[in-house]
Amino acid sequence: MARITLEPWLIRARWHVTRLGTAGKIGVGLLVLTLVFFMAAVLPQKQALVALKNRVEAMQQAQPDLAGQAKLTNNQALQVFYEFLPHSDSSPYWISEIDRIARESGVELNSSDYRLMAEKDSKLVRYEIQLPLRGTYPQIRAFIAEALQAIPSLVLADIALKRETIQAGRVEARLNLYLYLNDY
């Protein structure tokens, strides 16, 4: 009995599919694929987004009201910044840290060039460090990542990479780093 009621619908559906042609069939296929993707990928992520939003709201409610706290003046904020930087007399320690990180990363550190630059009208001292390195590309990347993470006031200013041939595993790199220090 159910077959009798479905048969006219199936005949009508076949007729519509044959009328669509190739472009229409592709369009319907893409529409079905879009619906499947929406159900399988978008809806679960939407639920995860709602959960994250609820978590953020809960964390914001747990925080004390920051609007009542006084804001720092420009001079106070600058003083906090200077206090964040390491003191200039600690430069040998930071340079030895760069050497230690290079050894642990497996890169070959050739003769380095260090130049002290005092910033005019500020309490900053900047060491300009040029490091010629040799190693594999992953070793050099690991060295850069570890150095920037371990030394809070180190900045990568410039990098130049050179490889003799495509088959060569080792890369020559020249890094220009700035080490900012507090000079008060």
PyMOL CGO cylinders between C-alpha atoms (Angstrom):
from pymol import cmd
from pymol.cgo import CYLINDER

trace = [
    CYLINDER, 0.00, 0.00, 0.00, 2.79, 2.38, 0.83, 0.3, 1, 1, 1, 1, 1, 1,
    CYLINDER, 2.79, 2.38, 0.83, 4.40, 1.52, -2.47, 0.3, 1, 1, 1, 1, 1, 1,
    CYLINDER, 4.40, 1.52, -2.47, 1.33, 2.64, -4.38, 0.3, 1, 1, 1, 1, 1, 1,
    CYLINDER, 1.33, 2.64, -4.38, 1.38, 6.11, -2.75, 0.3, 1, 1, 1, 1, 1, 1,
    CYLINDER, 1.38, 6.11, -2.75, 5.14, 6.56, -3.23, 0.3, 1, 1, 1, 1, 1, 1,
    CYLINDER, 5.14, 6.56, -3.23, 5.22, 5.52, -6.86, 0.3, 1, 1, 1, 1, 1, 1,
    CYLINDER, 5.22, 5.52, -6.86, 3.74, 8.74, -8.30, 0.3, 1, 1, 1, 1, 1, 1,
    CYLINDER, 3.74, 8.74, -8.30, 6.20, 10.74, -6.23, 0.3, 1, 1, 1, 1, 1, 1,
    CYLINDER, 6.20, 10.74, -6.23, 9.14, 8.71, -7.52, 0.3, 1, 1, 1, 1, 1, 1,
    CYLINDER, 9.14, 8.71, -7.52, 8.00, 9.11, -11.11, 0.3, 1, 1, 1, 1, 1, 1,
    CYLINDER, 8.00, 9.11, -11.11, 7.60, 12.85, -10.62, 0.3, 1, 1, 1, 1, 1, 1,
    CYLINDER, 7.60, 12.85, -10.62, 11.07, 13.08, -8.92, 0.3, 1, 1, 1, 1, 1, 1,
    CYLINDER, 11.07, 13.08, -8.92, 12.73, 11.22, -11.83, 0.3, 1, 1, 1, 1, 1, 1,
    CYLINDER, 12.73, 11.22, -11.83, 11.05, 13.52, -14.29, 0.3, 1, 1, 1, 1, 1, 1,
    CYLINDER, 11.05, 13.52, -14.29, 12.33, 16.61, -12.42, 0.3, 1, 1, 1, 1, 1, 1,
    CYLINDER, 12.33, 16.61, -12.42, 15.86, 15.17, -12.21, 0.3, 1, 1, 1, 1, 1, 1,
    CYLINDER, 15.86, 15.17, -12.21, 15.96, 14.54, -15.96, 0.3, 1, 1, 1, 1, 1, 1,
    CYLINDER, 15.96, 14.54, -15.96, 14.74, 18.10, -16.57, 0.3, 1, 1, 1, 1, 1, 1,
    CYLINDER, 14.74, 18.10, -16.57, 17.57, 19.54, -14.45, 0.3, 1, 1, 1, 1, 1, 1,
    CYLINDER, 17.57, 19.54, -14.45, 20.35, 18.57, -16.82, 0.3, 1, 1, 1, 1, 1, 1,
    CYLINDER, 20.35, 18.57, -16.82, 24.02, 18.31, -15.90, 0.3, 1, 1, 1, 1, 1, 1,
    CYLINDER, 24.02, 18.31, -15.90, 24.35, 21.78, -14.34, 0.3, 1, 1, 1, 1, 1, 1,
    CYLINDER, 24.35, 21.78, -14.34, 21.23, 21.29, -12.27, 0.3, 1, 1, 1, 1, 1, 1,
    CYLINDER, 21.23, 21.29, -12.27, 22.38, 17.91, -11.01, 0.3, 1, 1, 1, 1, 1, 1,
    CYLINDER, 22.38, 17.91, -11.01, 25.72, 19.39, -9.98, 0.3, 1, 1, 1, 1, 1, 1,
    CYLINDER, 25.72, 19.39, -9.98, 23.91, 22.23, -8.22, 0.3, 1, 1, 1, 1, 1, 1,
    CYLINDER, 23.91, 22.23, -8.22, 21.63, 19.86, -6.31, 0.3, 1, 1, 1, 1, 1, 1,
    CYLINDER, 21.63, 19.86, -6.31, 24.66, 17.73, -5.40, 0.3, 1, 1, 1, 1, 1, 1,
    CYLINDER, 24.66, 17.73, -5.40, 26.48, 20.78, -4.08, 0.3, 1, 1, 1, 1, 1, 1,
    CYLINDER, 26.48, 20.78, -4.08, 23.40, 21.80, -2.11, 0.3, 1, 1, 1, 1, 1, 1,
    CYLINDER, 23.40, 21.80, -2.11, 23.22, 18.36, -0.51, 0.3, 1, 1, 1, 1, 1, 1,
    CYLINDER, 23.22, 18.36, -0.51, 26.96, 18.45, 0.20, 0.3, 1, 1, 1, 1, 1, 1,
    CYLINDER, 26.96, 18.45, 0.20, 26.59, 21.87, 1.79, 0.3, 1, 1, 1, 1, 1, 1,
    CYLINDER, 26.59, 21.87, 1.79, 23.80, 20.65, 4.06, 0.3, 1, 1, 1, 1, 1, 1,
    CYLINDER, 23.80, 20.65, 4.06, 25.87, 17.63, 5.12, 0.3, 1, 1, 1, 1, 1, 1,
    CYLINDER, 25.87, 17.63, 5.12, 28.88, 19.87, 5.85, 0.3, 1, 1, 1, 1, 1, 1,
    CYLINDER, 28.88, 19.87, 5.85, 26.70, 22.27, 7.83, 0.3, 1, 1, 1, 1, 1, 1,
    CYLINDER, 26.70, 22.27, 7.83, 25.29, 19.45, 9.94, 0.3, 1, 1, 1, 1, 1, 1,
    CYLINDER, 25.29, 19.45, 9.94, 28.65, 17.71, 10.46, 0.3, 1, 1, 1, 1, 1, 1,
    CYLINDER, 28.65, 17.71, 10.46, 31.04, 20.65, 10.90, 0.3, 1, 1, 1, 1, 1, 1,
    CYLINDER, 31.04, 20.65, 10.90, 29.30, 23.95, 11.54, 0.3, 1, 1, 1, 1, 1, 1,
    CYLINDER, 29.30, 23.95, 11.54, 26.69, 22.97, 14.12, 0.3, 1, 1, 1, 1, 1, 1,
    CYLINDER, 26.69, 22.97, 14.12, 29.17, 21.23, 16.47, 0.3, 1, 1, 1, 1, 1, 1,
    CYLINDER, 29.17, 21.23, 16.47, 31.48, 24.25, 16.30, 0.3, 1, 1, 1, 1, 1, 1,
    CYLINDER, 31.48, 24.25, 16.30, 28.57, 26.56, 17.01, 0.3, 1, 1, 1, 1, 1, 1,
    CYLINDER, 28.57, 26.56, 17.01, 27.89, 24.59, 20.19, 0.3, 1, 1, 1, 1, 1, 1,
    CYLINDER, 27.89, 24.59, 20.19, 31.57, 24.85, 21.15, 0.3, 1, 1, 1, 1, 1, 1,
    CYLINDER, 31.57, 24.85, 21.15, 31.43, 28.61, 20.54, 0.3, 1, 1, 1, 1, 1, 1,
    CYLINDER, 31.43, 28.61, 20.54, 28.44, 28.96, 22.85, 0.3, 1, 1, 1, 1, 1, 1,
    CYLINDER, 28.44, 28.96, 22.85, 30.29, 26.98, 25.53, 0.3, 1, 1, 1, 1, 1, 1,
    CYLINDER, 30.29, 26.98, 25.53, 33.35, 29.25, 25.18, 0.3, 1, 1, 1, 1, 1, 1,
    CYLINDER, 33.35, 29.25, 25.18, 31.21, 32.37, 25.40, 0.3, 1, 1, 1, 1, 1, 1,
    CYLINDER, 31.21, 32.37, 25.40, 29.61, 31.07, 28.59, 0.3, 1, 1, 1, 1, 1, 1,
    CYLINDER, 29.61, 31.07, 28.59, 33.05, 30.34, 30.01, 0.3, 1, 1, 1, 1, 1, 1,
    CYLINDER, 33.05, 30.34, 30.01, 34.27, 33.87, 29.17, 0.3, 1, 1, 1, 1, 1, 1,
    CYLINDER, 34.27, 33.87, 29.17, 31.22, 35.41, 30.82, 0.3, 1, 1, 1, 1, 1, 1,
    CYLINDER, 31.22, 35.41, 30.82, 31.79, 33.31, 33.93, 0.3, 1, 1, 1, 1, 1, 1,
    CYLINDER, 31.79, 33.31, 33.93, 35.43, 34.38, 34.08, 0.3, 1, 1, 1, 1, 1, 1,
    CYLINDER, 35.43, 34.38, 34.08, 34.51, 38.04, 33.62, 0.3, 1, 1, 1, 1, 1, 1,
    CYLINDER, 34.51, 38.04, 33.62, 32.01, 37.84, 36.45, 0.3, 1, 1, 1, 1, 1, 1,
    CYLINDER, 32.01, 37.84, 36.45, 34.63, 36.24, 38.69, 0.3, 1, 1, 1, 1, 1, 1,
    CYLINDER, 34.63, 36.24, 38.69, 37.08, 39.12, 38.07, 0.3, 1, 1, 1, 1, 1, 1,
    CYLINDER, 37.08, 39.12, 38.07, 36.85, 42.16, 40.33, 0.3, 1, 1, 1, 1, 1, 1,
    CYLINDER, 36.85, 42.16, 40.33, 35.51, 45.32, 38.75, 0.3, 1, 1, 1, 1, 1, 1,
    CYLINDER, 35.51, 45.32, 38.75, 38.50, 46.98, 37.11, 0.3, 1, 1, 1, 1, 1, 1,
    CYLINDER, 38.50, 46.98, 37.11, 36.59, 50.14, 36.22, 0.3, 1, 1, 1, 1, 1, 1,
    CYLINDER, 36.59, 50.14, 36.22, 36.94, 51.42, 39.78, 0.3, 1, 1, 1, 1, 1, 1,
    CYLINDER, 36.94, 51.42, 39.78, 40.75, 51.20, 39.69, 0.3, 1, 1, 1, 1, 1, 1,
    CYLINDER, 40.75, 51.20, 39.69, 42.73, 54.29, 38.80, 0.3, 1, 1, 1, 1, 1, 1,
    CYLINDER, 42.73, 54.29, 38.80, 44.53, 54.26, 35.47, 0.3, 1, 1, 1, 1, 1, 1,
    CYLINDER, 44.53, 54.26, 35.47, 48.25, 54.81, 35.29, 0.3, 1, 1, 1, 1, 1, 1,
    CYLINDER, 48.25, 54.81, 35.29, 49.54, 58.14, 34.12, 0.3, 1, 1, 1, 1, 1, 1,
    CYLINDER, 49.54, 58.14, 34.12, 51.96, 58.19, 31.20, 0.3, 1, 1, 1, 1, 1, 1,
    CYLINDER, 51.96, 58.19, 31.20, 54.96, 58.58, 33.50, 0.3, 1, 1, 1, 1, 1, 1,
    CYLINDER, 54.96, 58.58, 33.50, 53.79, 55.73, 35.73, 0.3, 1, 1, 1, 1, 1, 1,
    CYLINDER, 53.79, 55.73, 35.73, 53.23, 53.46, 32.72, 0.3, 1, 1, 1, 1, 1, 1,
    CYLINDER, 53.23, 53.46, 32.72, 56.69, 54.33, 31.38, 0.3, 1, 1, 1, 1, 1, 1,
    CYLINDER, 56.69, 54.33, 31.38, 58.20, 53.54, 34.79, 0.3, 1, 1, 1, 1, 1, 1,
    CYLINDER, 58.20, 53.54, 34.79, 56.46, 50.14, 34.83, 0.3, 1, 1, 1, 1, 1, 1,
    CYLINDER, 56.46, 50.14, 34.83, 57.86, 49.48, 31.35, 0.3, 1, 1, 1, 1, 1, 1,
    CYLINDER, 57.86, 49.48, 31.35, 61.40, 50.35, 32.42, 0.3, 1, 1, 1, 1, 1, 1,
    CYLINDER, 61.40, 50.35, 32.42, 61.09, 48.11, 35.48, 0.3, 1, 1, 1, 1, 1, 1,
    CYLINDER, 61.09, 48.11, 35.48, 60.08, 45.22, 33.22, 0.3, 1, 1, 1, 1, 1, 1,
    CYLINDER, 60.08, 45.22, 33.22, 63.37, 45.39, 31.31, 0.3, 1, 1, 1, 1, 1, 1,
    CYLINDER, 63.37, 45.39, 31.31, 66.50, 43.74, 32.73, 0.3, 1, 1, 1, 1, 1, 1,
    CYLINDER, 66.50, 43.74, 32.73, 69.21, 46.06, 34.07, 0.3, 1, 1, 1, 1, 1, 1,
    CYLINDER, 69.21, 46.06, 34.07, 72.14, 46.94, 31.84, 0.3, 1, 1, 1, 1, 1, 1,
    CYLINDER, 72.14, 46.94, 31.84, 74.63, 45.33, 34.20, 0.3, 1, 1, 1, 1, 1, 1,
    CYLINDER, 74.63, 45.33, 34.20, 73.01, 41.96, 33.45, 0.3, 1, 1, 1, 1, 1, 1,
    CYLINDER, 73.01, 41.96, 33.45, 74.08, 42.02, 29.78, 0.3, 1, 1, 1, 1, 1, 1,
    CYLINDER, 74.08, 42.02, 29.78, 76.82, 39.35, 30.21, 0.3, 1, 1, 1, 1, 1, 1,
    CYLINDER, 76.82, 39.35, 30.21, 74.19, 36.98, 31.59, 0.3, 1, 1, 1, 1, 1, 1,
    CYLINDER, 74.19, 36.98, 31.59, 71.86, 37.49, 28.64, 0.3, 1, 1, 1, 1, 1, 1,
    CYLINDER, 71.86, 37.49, 28.64, 74.68, 37.09, 26.13, 0.3, 1, 1, 1, 1, 1, 1,
    CYLINDER, 74.68, 37.09, 26.13, 75.72, 33.83, 27.80, 0.3, 1, 1, 1, 1, 1, 1,
    CYLINDER, 75.72, 33.83, 27.80, 72.06, 32.75, 27.60, 0.3, 1, 1, 1, 1, 1, 1,
    CYLINDER, 72.06, 32.75, 27.60, 72.16, 33.27, 23.83, 0.3, 1, 1, 1, 1, 1, 1,
    CYLINDER, 72.16, 33.27, 23.83, 75.28, 31.07, 23.66, 0.3, 1, 1, 1, 1, 1, 1,
    CYLINDER, 75.28, 31.07, 23.66, 73.66, 28.40, 25.84, 0.3, 1, 1, 1, 1, 1, 1,
    CYLINDER, 73.66, 28.40, 25.84, 70.50, 28.34, 23.71, 0.3, 1, 1, 1, 1, 1, 1,
    CYLINDER, 70.50, 28.34, 23.71, 72.61, 28.07, 20.55, 0.3, 1, 1, 1, 1, 1, 1,
    CYLINDER, 72.61, 28.07, 20.55, 74.46, 25.05, 21.96, 0.3, 1, 1, 1, 1, 1, 1,
    CYLINDER, 74.46, 25.05, 21.96, 71.22, 23.37, 23.07, 0.3, 1, 1, 1, 1, 1, 1,
    CYLINDER, 71.22, 23.37, 23.07, 69.59, 24.01, 19.68, 0.3, 1, 1, 1, 1, 1, 1,
    CYLINDER, 69.59, 24.01, 19.68, 72.52, 22.41, 17.88, 0.3, 1, 1, 1, 1, 1, 1,
    CYLINDER, 72.52, 22.41, 17.88, 73.42, 25.45, 15.80, 0.3, 1, 1, 1, 1, 1, 1,
    CYLINDER, 73.42, 25.45, 15.80, 77.00, 26.48, 15.19, 0.3, 1, 1, 1, 1, 1, 1,
    CYLINDER, 77.00, 26.48, 15.19, 77.55, 30.02, 16.43, 0.3, 1, 1, 1, 1, 1, 1,
    CYLINDER, 77.55, 30.02, 16.43, 80.46, 31.79, 14.75, 0.3, 1, 1, 1, 1, 1, 1,
    CYLINDER, 80.46, 31.79, 14.75, 82.04, 35.04, 15.85, 0.3, 1, 1, 1, 1, 1, 1,
    CYLINDER, 82.04, 35.04, 15.85, 79.35, 37.40, 17.06, 0.3, 1, 1, 1, 1, 1, 1,
    CYLINDER, 79.35, 37.40, 17.06, 79.34, 41.16, 16.86, 0.3, 1, 1, 1, 1, 1, 1,
    CYLINDER, 79.34, 41.16, 16.86, 77.96, 43.18, 19.78, 0.3, 1, 1, 1, 1, 1, 1,
    CYLINDER, 77.96, 43.18, 19.78, 77.47, 46.91, 19.69, 0.3, 1, 1, 1, 1, 1, 1,
    CYLINDER, 77.47, 46.91, 19.69, 76.15, 49.05, 22.55, 0.3, 1, 1, 1, 1, 1, 1,
    CYLINDER, 76.15, 49.05, 22.55, 73.79, 51.86, 21.56, 0.3, 1, 1, 1, 1, 1, 1,
    CYLINDER, 73.79, 51.86, 21.56, 72.43, 54.27, 24.16, 0.3, 1, 1, 1, 1, 1, 1,
    CYLINDER, 72.43, 54.27, 24.16, 69.02, 55.67, 23.35, 0.3, 1, 1, 1, 1, 1, 1,
    CYLINDER, 69.02, 55.67, 23.35, 68.92, 59.46, 23.51, 0.3, 1, 1, 1, 1, 1, 1,
    CYLINDER, 68.92, 59.46, 23.51, 66.72, 60.98, 26.23, 0.3, 1, 1, 1, 1, 1, 1,
    CYLINDER, 66.72, 60.98, 26.23, 65.66, 57.61, 27.62, 0.3, 1, 1, 1, 1, 1, 1,
    CYLINDER, 65.66, 57.61, 27.62, 66.76, 55.07, 30.14, 0.3, 1, 1, 1, 1, 1, 1,
    CYLINDER, 66.76, 55.07, 30.14, 67.22, 52.39, 27.52, 0.3, 1, 1, 1, 1, 1, 1,
    CYLINDER, 67.22, 52.39, 27.52, 70.39, 50.73, 26.34, 0.3, 1, 1, 1, 1, 1, 1,
    CYLINDER, 70.39, 50.73, 26.34, 70.27, 48.66, 23.19, 0.3, 1, 1, 1, 1, 1, 1,
    CYLINDER, 70.27, 48.66, 23.19, 72.75, 45.95, 22.31, 0.3, 1, 1, 1, 1, 1, 1,
    CYLINDER, 72.75, 45.95, 22.31, 72.81, 45.33, 18.58, 0.3, 1, 1, 1, 1, 1, 1,
    CYLINDER, 72.81, 45.33, 18.58, 73.84, 41.72, 18.16, 0.3, 1, 1, 1, 1, 1, 1,
    CYLINDER, 73.84, 41.72, 18.16, 74.80, 40.16, 14.84, 0.3, 1, 1, 1, 1, 1, 1,
    CYLINDER, 74.80, 40.16, 14.84, 74.90, 36.38, 14.96, 0.3, 1, 1, 1, 1, 1, 1,
    CYLINDER, 74.90, 36.38, 14.96, 76.19, 34.31, 12.06, 0.3, 1, 1, 1, 1, 1, 1,
    CYLINDER, 76.19, 34.31, 12.06, 74.74, 30.81, 12.51, 0.3, 1, 1, 1, 1, 1, 1,
    CYLINDER, 74.74, 30.81, 12.51, 75.03, 27.47, 10.74, 0.3, 1, 1, 1, 1, 1, 1,
    CYLINDER, 75.03, 27.47, 10.74, 72.64, 24.60, 11.13, 0.3, 1, 1, 1, 1, 1, 1,
    CYLINDER, 72.64, 24.60, 11.13, 69.59, 23.00, 9.67, 0.3, 1, 1, 1, 1, 1, 1,
    CYLINDER, 69.59, 23.00, 9.67, 66.52, 25.13, 9.11, 0.3, 1, 1, 1, 1, 1, 1,
    CYLINDER, 66.52, 25.13, 9.11, 64.59, 23.48, 12.01, 0.3, 1, 1, 1, 1, 1, 1,
    CYLINDER, 64.59, 23.48, 12.01, 67.57, 24.02, 14.33, 0.3, 1, 1, 1, 1, 1, 1,
    CYLINDER, 67.57, 24.02, 14.33, 67.75, 27.70, 13.44, 0.3, 1, 1, 1, 1, 1, 1,
    CYLINDER, 67.75, 27.70, 13.44, 64.00, 28.12, 13.92, 0.3, 1, 1, 1, 1, 1, 1,
    CYLINDER, 64.00, 28.12, 13.92, 64.23, 26.36, 17.29, 0.3, 1, 1, 1, 1, 1, 1,
    CYLINDER, 64.23, 26.36, 17.29, 67.08, 28.65, 18.34, 0.3, 1, 1, 1, 1, 1, 1,
    CYLINDER, 67.08, 28.65, 18.34, 65.14, 31.79, 17.41, 0.3, 1, 1, 1, 1, 1, 1,
    CYLINDER, 65.14, 31.79, 17.41, 61.96, 30.61, 19.15, 0.3, 1, 1, 1, 1, 1, 1,
    CYLINDER, 61.96, 30.61, 19.15, 63.79, 29.58, 22.34, 0.3, 1, 1, 1, 1, 1, 1,
    CYLINDER, 63.79, 29.58, 22.34, 65.89, 32.77, 22.48, 0.3, 1, 1, 1, 1, 1, 1,
    CYLINDER, 65.89, 32.77, 22.48, 62.88, 35.05, 22.05, 0.3, 1, 1, 1, 1, 1, 1,
    CYLINDER, 62.88, 35.05, 22.05, 60.96, 33.13, 24.70, 0.3, 1, 1, 1, 1, 1, 1,
    CYLINDER, 60.96, 33.13, 24.70, 63.81, 32.91, 27.21, 0.3, 1, 1, 1, 1, 1, 1,
    CYLINDER, 63.81, 32.91, 27.21, 65.01, 36.51, 26.96, 0.3, 1, 1, 1, 1, 1, 1,
    CYLINDER, 65.01, 36.51, 26.96, 62.13, 38.91, 27.59, 0.3, 1, 1, 1, 1, 1, 1,
    CYLINDER, 62.13, 38.91, 27.59, 63.65, 41.98, 25.97, 0.3, 1, 1, 1, 1, 1, 1,
    CYLINDER, 63.65, 41.98, 25.97, 65.21, 40.37, 22.90, 0.3, 1, 1, 1, 1, 1, 1,
    CYLINDER, 65.21, 40.37, 22.90, 63.92, 41.45, 19.49, 0.3, 1, 1, 1, 1, 1, 1,
    CYLINDER, 63.92, 41.45, 19.49, 64.57, 39.82, 16.13, 0.3, 1, 1, 1, 1, 1, 1,
    CYLINDER, 64.57, 39.82, 16.13, 65.28, 42.76, 13.82, 0.3, 1, 1, 1, 1, 1, 1,
    CYLINDER, 65.28, 42.76, 13.82, 66.47, 41.00, 10.68, 0.3, 1, 1, 1, 1, 1, 1,
    CYLINDER, 66.47, 41.00, 10.68, 67.27, 37.56, 9.36, 0.3, 1, 1, 1, 1, 1, 1,
    CYLINDER, 67.27, 37.56, 9.36, 69.07, 36.45, 6.20, 0.3, 1, 1, 1, 1, 1, 1,
    CYLINDER, 69.07, 36.45, 6.20, 69.21, 32.80, 5.17, 0.3, 1, 1, 1, 1, 1, 1,
    CYLINDER, 69.21, 32.80, 5.17, 71.55, 31.27, 2.60, 0.3, 1, 1, 1, 1, 1, 1,
    CYLINDER, 71.55, 31.27, 2.60, 71.97, 27.71, 1.38, 0.3, 1, 1, 1, 1, 1, 1,
    CYLINDER, 71.97, 27.71, 1.38, 74.76, 26.71, -0.98, 0.3, 1, 1, 1, 1, 1, 1,
    CYLINDER, 74.76, 26.71, -0.98, 72.72, 24.14, -2.91, 0.3, 1, 1, 1, 1, 1, 1,
    CYLINDER, 72.72, 24.14, -2.91, 69.21, 22.78, -2.69, 0.3, 1, 1, 1, 1, 1, 1,
    CYLINDER, 69.21, 22.78, -2.69, 70.54, 19.41, -1.56, 0.3, 1, 1, 1, 1, 1, 1,
    CYLINDER, 70.54, 19.41, -1.56, 72.60, 20.94, 1.27, 0.3, 1, 1, 1, 1, 1, 1,
    CYLINDER, 72.60, 20.94, 1.27, 71.04, 20.26, 4.64, 0.3, 1, 1, 1, 1, 1, 1,
    CYLINDER, 71.04, 20.26, 4.64, 72.83, 23.06, 6.44, 0.3, 1, 1, 1, 1, 1, 1,
    CYLINDER, 72.83, 23.06, 6.44, 71.80, 26.68, 6.16, 0.3, 1, 1, 1, 1, 1, 1,
    CYLINDER, 71.80, 26.68, 6.16, 73.84, 29.77, 6.88, 0.3, 1, 1, 1, 1, 1, 1,
    CYLINDER, 73.84, 29.77, 6.88, 71.89, 32.46, 8.71, 0.3, 1, 1, 1, 1, 1, 1,
    CYLINDER, 71.89, 32.46, 8.71, 72.72, 35.97, 9.81, 0.3, 1, 1, 1, 1, 1, 1,
    CYLINDER, 72.72, 35.97, 9.81, 70.52, 37.24, 12.62, 0.3, 1, 1, 1, 1, 1, 1,
    CYLINDER, 70.52, 37.24, 12.62, 70.34, 40.84, 13.75, 0.3, 1, 1, 1, 1, 1, 1,
    CYLINDER, 70.34, 40.84, 13.75, 68.99, 40.96, 17.28, 0.3, 1, 1, 1, 1, 1, 1,
    CYLINDER, 68.99, 40.96, 17.28, 68.34, 43.86, 19.64, 0.3, 1, 1, 1, 1, 1, 1,
    CYLINDER, 68.34, 43.86, 19.64, 68.63, 43.36, 23.38, 0.3, 1, 1, 1, 1, 1, 1,
    CYLINDER, 68.63, 43.36, 23.38, 66.94, 46.21, 25.25, 0.3, 1, 1, 1, 1, 1, 1,
    CYLINDER, 66.94, 46.21, 25.25, 68.13, 46.87, 28.78, 0.3, 1, 1, 1, 1, 1, 1,
    CYLINDER, 68.13, 46.87, 28.78, 67.24, 49.33, 31.51, 0.3, 1, 1, 1, 1, 1, 1,
    CYLINDER, 67.24, 49.33, 31.51, 70.02, 51.85, 32.20, 0.3, 1, 1, 1, 1, 1, 1,
    CYLINDER, 70.02, 51.85, 32.20, 69.04, 53.55, 35.44, 0.3, 1, 1, 1, 1, 1, 1,
]
cmd.load_cgo(trace, "trace")
